[in-house]
Amino acid sequence: MKMRHLSLSLILLLISTVATAQSSAQKSFEQLKALAGSWDATLDGQQLHVTLRVTSMGNALMHEMKGPGPDDPITMFHLDGDRLLLTHYCDAGNQPRMAATISPDGKTIVFNFLEATNLLSTQMGHMQRVTFNMIDADHHTERWEFAMADGKQMGGLLELKRSK
């Protein structure tokens, strides 16, 4: 009887440990959600403002970038099982989806192109890769890489500082 009780207790302990263990995608999503707030950034000498907002009962993160021009791209992050995905609603008129790869130290999250909706051959290109590098609670960088229709790459590195 004691052996059966011990075995049952051990099984329940193992199940609860597995249930509470987070995947690297879940950990990275929590890390991205911790960026919620307002950020000041520079890109090629231009000032930008980035807002990150947790939405949908904590199941999505919205990233909004505003600069001096008419552009106002929105990017949504969410989990899909053990994958961390983003969908970028681009001013180019398409919506690339990307999946994350997380560095071993957890400080760098690289999103690589999976597919896109509304990607037309007449468009100039699409967002190909986004890299988040976590520095500390008030600083991070974002590298946005755009694949041109002719195969060339363009984009830039944003250095972000939390707004006070």
ABEGO torsion letter per residue (X at the ends): XAAAAAAAAAAAAAAAAAAABBBAAAAAAAAAAAABEBBBBBBGGBBBBBBBBBBGGGABBBBBBBBABABBBBBBBBBBEABBBBBBBBAAGBBBBBBBBBBAAGABBBBBBABBBGBBAABAEBBABBBBBBABAABBBBBBBBBBAAGBBBEBBBBBBBBX
